Amino acid sequence: MNFTKFPRRNYLQGPTPIESMPSLSKALGGEVNLYVKRDDLLPGAGGGNKTRKLEFCIGDALDQGADTIITCGAVQSNHARLTASWSAKEGLECHLILEERVKGSYKKDASGNNFLFELLGVKSIGVVEGGSDMMVEMNKKAGELVAAGKKPYIIPGGASNSIGATGYAVCAEETMGQLNEMRLDIDHIVVPSGSAGTHAGMVAGMTGVNGGIPISGMNVSRSKDIQEEIVYKLAVETAERLGVKGGLVREDIVCFDRYVGPGYSLPTDPMVEAVKLFAKTEAILLDPVYSGKAAAGLIDLVRKGHFPKDSNVLFLHTGGSPALYAYMNTFRQS
Ligand SMILES: *Cc1c(COP(=O)(O)O)cnc(C)c1O
């Protein structure tokens, strides 16, 4: 794939590591060999997957002469934290619109990512009700900023348009290159599936490099059918943007919705178990909203014998650990 024709910043410092997880594999019965791709270690304050997408989104913003970034997210959004982080680095103003998906969940003095928004110097935080049309809210903010003489650029939630998802096509190519180098034959990749850019970009990129490794997405909010349609549409759009010719079919998009629990960002027992197990066996910090629920899905599938004996399974760790500090009671109580 050729990424050179797109505006892009230089936020990566080479490939993120692929590590084996022998202790976790053993704790789960030893029949499946688990590996992890450490996108939690990507640069940007607090790390995590949005850095790959923001290389392209902020590249596009600068290409268009923007001096201000507007984006949106949930009250503990990792995407908002990393957008604030890279905006600060680039000398861009950053404005956030936060969606209170769980009523009463926004607390001005909350810990975790919320505290970091402040520290990273965001210019304004607007909080809107759950279910609000976030694009309408961001356009409203853009109107105000234009009237004040600014040149705002809107990055959609999770940076999950085809511009941002291109960052995960890069990740798929990078991963395939590493696996070839390592002589490591991975049978299956498991990724979290939220605003869908990560999952869609990985599938588009895997198609582009003809890697042939099946990818499963673990939902964090939506039902299987709805999420698969969203991922498929974005994967096709991203593949077209990259000039990937054919080959991407609807069946390539597989999502599991069994690990969402009562809803987005709401803790589940399997999530708590997964976070504790990764920490105790591999010293890897997951997060309560995304990687913790995705890992709960991975663990359940391993235990159920979903992957054939001796399979090699790669978990894409998308980061998010700063949100742990906003959930300490959840982990201490259970
Ligand atoms: C945003 C996010 C995800 C989900 O990625 P999408 O591209 O939105 O599907 C997963 N993990 C973490 C830590 C995130 O912040």
The ligand as a MOL file (V3000), in Angstrom:
LIG
                    3D

  0  0  0     0  0            999 V3000
M  V30 BEGIN CTAB
M  V30 COUNTS 15 15 0 0 0
M  V30 BEGIN ATOM
M  V30 1 C -11.0170 4.3520 20.9770 0
M  V30 2 C -10.4620 3.1640 21.6470 0
M  V30 3 C -10.7220 1.8720 21.1540 0
M  V30 4 C -11.6350 1.5860 20.0160 0
M  V30 5 O -11.1160 1.9470 18.7840 0
M  V30 6 P -12.1290 2.4050 17.6620 0
M  V30 7 O -11.2700 2.7370 16.5270 0
M  V30 8 O -12.8950 3.5570 18.2360 0
M  V30 9 O -13.0540 1.2720 17.3790 0
M  V30 10 C -10.1310 0.7960 21.7870 0
M  V30 11 N -9.3500 0.9670 22.8610 0
M  V30 12 C -9.0980 2.1810 23.3690 0
M  V30 13 C -8.2340 2.2670 24.5660 0
M  V30 14 C -9.6440 3.3160 22.7840 0
M  V30 15 O -9.3950 4.5120 23.3090 0
M  V30 END ATOM
M  V30 BEGIN BOND
M  V30 1 1 1 2
M  V30 2 1 2 3
M  V30 3 2 2 14
M  V30 4 1 3 4
M  V30 5 2 3 10
M  V30 6 1 4 5
M  V30 7 1 5 6
M  V30 8 2 6 7
M  V30 9 1 6 8
M  V30 10 1 6 9
M  V30 11 1 10 11
M  V30 12 2 11 12
M  V30 13 1 12 13
M  V30 14 1 12 14
M  V30 15 1 14 15
M  V30 END BOND
M  V30 END CTAB
M  END
